[in-house]
Amino acid sequence: MTEKAAFRSRIATEEDIPAIIDLMRASIAENMKAFLSDAEIVAAQETMGVDRSLIADRTYFVIETGPADEAVMVACGGWGKRRTLFGGDHTVGRDDSLSDPATEAARIRAMYTHPAWTRRGLGSMLLDLGEGAAREAGFHMIELGSTVPGLPLYEARGYVAFHTEHQTGANGEKSTIIHMRKPL
């Protein structure tokens, strides 16, 4: 590519779910390879997936490029006003009750970049969108559950780890989730 691609964001809709799932699968399959073994990636996938509550709450974004009539989804992610820190619709232990912006943190959630579009600022663009919207909703703190591959981006953006969680996948491999936070 000789020209810099133009990216635009919008709120995700229910109609986007199939494309979001495809993007998530591609991102997980390729973007984690430099950090995790194949077995660790399989274990990590158990805590990943589409969270329809983010789409229903209108707090989930897609980033696209190309002409509007031929738009290509290159990244997705968002923020949550619910207590669930990570995971998809299927994740055990969800708490979908609303967080109190005065005393609790908003959540950065489900960020994925298509492998063909990494290292172009899309993760930062998603963080800017989520942090800005959470701030506008009255939140003063934001938290996230990072995978090992996501850690460098979040640290560069000012997030600080405060807890590390290890879950064991069905295949016996550990999945690491690093709890991080940042004031807004």
C-alpha positions as CSV (number, residue, x, y, z in Angstrom):
1,M,0.0,0.0,0.0
2,T,1.5,3.3,-1.0
3,E,-1.1,5.6,0.3
4,K,-2.2,5.8,4.0
5,A,-5.6,4.2,4.4
6,A,-8.5,6.3,5.6
7,F,-10.3,4.8,8.6
8,R,-13.7,5.6,9.9
9,S,-15.6,4.3,12.9
10,R,-19.2,3.7,13.7
11,I,-21.4,2.0,16.3
12,A,-21.8,-1.7,15.6
13,T,-25.2,-3.2,14.8
14,E,-26.7,-6.7,15.1
15,E,-26.2,-7.0,11.3
16,D,-22.4,-6.7,11.9
17,I,-22.2,-9.8,14.1
18,P,-21.2,-12.3,11.3
19,A,-18.4,-10.0,10.1
20,I,-17.3,-9.3,13.7
21,I,-17.1,-13.0,14.4
22,D,-15.0,-13.5,11.2
23,L,-12.7,-10.6,12.2
24,M,-12.3,-12.0,15.8
25,R,-11.4,-15.5,14.5
26,A,-8.8,-14.1,12.1
27,S,-7.3,-11.8,14.8
28,I,-7.1,-14.6,17.4
29,A,-5.7,-17.1,15.0
30,E,-2.9,-14.9,13.7
31,N,-2.2,-12.0,16.0
32,M,-1.6,-14.1,19.1
33,K,1.0,-16.5,17.4
34,A,4.0,-14.3,18.3
35,F,3.0,-14.5,22.0
36,L,1.3,-17.8,22.7
37,S,1.6,-21.5,21.6
38,D,-1.2,-23.0,19.5
39,A,-2.5,-24.8,22.7
40,E,-2.5,-21.5,24.7
41,I,-4.4,-19.8,21.9
42,V,-7.1,-22.5,22.0
43,A,-7.4,-22.0,25.8
44,A,-7.6,-18.2,25.5
45,Q,-10.4,-18.5,22.9
46,E,-12.7,-19.9,25.6
47,T,-12.9,-16.4,27.2
48,M,-13.3,-14.5,23.9
49,G,-16.2,-13.9,21.6
50,V,-19.0,-11.5,20.7
51,D,-20.8,-9.9,23.6
52,R,-24.2,-8.9,22.3
53,S,-24.8,-6.7,25.4
54,L,-22.2,-4.3,24.1
55,I,-23.9,-4.0,20.7
56,A,-27.3,-3.6,22.4
57,D,-25.9,-0.9,24.6
58,R,-24.4,0.9,21.6
59,T,-20.9,0.8,23.1
60,Y,-19.2,-1.3,20.5
61,F,-17.4,0.1,17.5
62,V,-16.3,-1.1,14.1
63,I,-13.5,0.5,12.2
64,E,-13.8,0.4,8.4
65,T,-11.8,1.4,5.4
66,G,-12.6,1.7,1.7
67,P,-15.5,3.3,-0.1
68,A,-18.8,3.3,1.8
69,D,-20.4,0.9,-0.6
70,E,-17.5,-1.5,-0.4
71,A,-16.4,-0.9,3.3
72,V,-14.0,-3.5,4.8
73,M,-14.2,-4.0,8.6
74,V,-10.6,-3.9,9.8
75,A,-11.0,-3.7,13.6
76,C,-13.6,-3.8,16.3
77,G,-13.8,-3.1,20.0
78,G,-15.6,-1.0,22.6
79,W,-16.3,-0.1,26.1
80,G,-18.8,-1.5,28.6
81,K,-20.9,0.2,31.3
82,R,-21.6,-3.2,32.9
83,R,-19.5,-5.1,35.5
84,T,-18.4,-7.9,33.1
85,L,-14.7,-7.4,32.5
86,F,-14.1,-9.7,29.6
87,G,-15.6,-12.5,27.5
88,G,-18.4,-13.2,25.1
89,D,-22.0,-14.2,25.5
90,H,-21.0,-17.7,26.5
91,T,-18.4,-16.7,29.2
92,V,-19.2,-18.2,32.6
93,G,-19.3,-15.7,35.6
94,R,-20.7,-12.7,33.7
95,D,-22.1,-9.8,35.7
96,D,-24.2,-7.8,33.4
97,S,-25.5,-5.4,36.0
98,L,-24.7,-1.7,35.4
99,S,-21.6,-0.1,36.9
100,D,-22.0,3.1,38.9
101,P,-20.0,5.8,37.1
102,A,-19.4,7.6,40.4
103,T,-17.7,4.7,42.2
104,E,-16.9,2.0,39.6
105,A,-14.9,1.7,36.4
106,A,-16.1,1.4,32.9
107,R,-14.6,-1.4,30.9
108,I,-12.6,-1.6,27.6
109,R,-13.9,-4.7,25.9
110,A,-13.4,-7.1,23.0
111,M,-10.7,-5.4,20.9
112,Y,-9.6,-7.1,17.7
113,T,-7.7,-6.0,14.6
114,H,-7.7,-8.0,11.4
115,P,-4.1,-9.4,10.9
116,A,-3.8,-7.6,7.5
117,W,-4.3,-4.3,9.3
118,T,-2.2,-4.4,12.4
119,R,0.3,-1.7,13.4
120,R,-1.7,1.1,11.9
121,G,-3.1,2.8,15.1
122,L,-6.4,1.0,15.1
123,G,-6.1,-0.3,18.6
124,S,-5.3,3.3,19.8
125,M,-8.3,4.6,17.7
126,L,-10.6,2.1,19.5
127,L,-9.2,3.1,22.9
128,D,-9.7,6.7,22.2
129,L,-13.3,6.0,21.2
130,G,-14.1,3.9,24.2
131,E,-12.3,6.1,26.7
132,G,-14.0,9.2,25.3
133,A,-17.5,7.7,25.4
134,A,-16.9,6.3,29.0
135,R,-15.8,9.8,30.1
136,E,-18.9,11.4,28.5
137,A,-21.0,8.8,30.4
138,G,-19.5,10.1,33.7
139,F,-16.9,7.4,34.4
140,H,-13.6,8.5,36.0
141,M,-11.8,5.1,35.8
142,I,-11.6,2.5,33.1
143,E,-10.4,-1.1,33.4
144,L,-9.8,-4.0,31.0
145,G,-8.8,-7.6,31.0
146,S,-5.8,-8.0,28.7
147,T,-4.4,-11.0,27.0
148,V,-0.6,-11.3,26.9
149,P,-0.5,-10.0,23.2
150,G,-2.5,-6.9,24.2
151,L,-0.3,-5.9,27.1
152,P,2.2,-3.8,25.1
153,L,-0.5,-1.6,23.6
154,Y,-2.3,-1.1,26.9
155,E,0.9,-0.3,28.8
156,A,1.9,2.2,26.1
157,R,-1.5,3.9,26.5
158,G,-1.1,4.3,30.3
159,Y,-2.9,1.3,31.6
160,V,-1.4,-0.3,34.8
161,A,-1.7,-3.9,35.7
162,F,-3.2,-4.6,39.2
163,H,-4.0,-8.3,39.1
164,T,-3.2,-11.3,37.0
165,E,-5.7,-14.1,36.6
166,H,-5.0,-17.6,35.3
167,Q,-7.7,-19.8,34.0
168,T,-7.3,-23.4,32.8
169,G,-8.8,-24.2,29.4
170,A,-10.6,-27.4,28.5
171,N,-7.3,-28.5,26.9
172,G,-5.4,-28.1,30.2
173,E,-3.5,-25.0,29.1
174,K,-3.4,-21.8,31.1
175,S,-5.0,-18.6,29.8
176,T,-3.7,-15.4,31.3
177,I,-5.9,-12.4,31.8
178,I,-4.1,-9.3,33.1
179,H,-6.5,-6.8,34.9
180,M,-5.4,-3.3,34.1
181,R,-6.8,0.2,34.9
182,K,-6.4,3.8,34.0
183,P,-7.9,7.1,35.3
184,L,-10.0,9.0,32.7
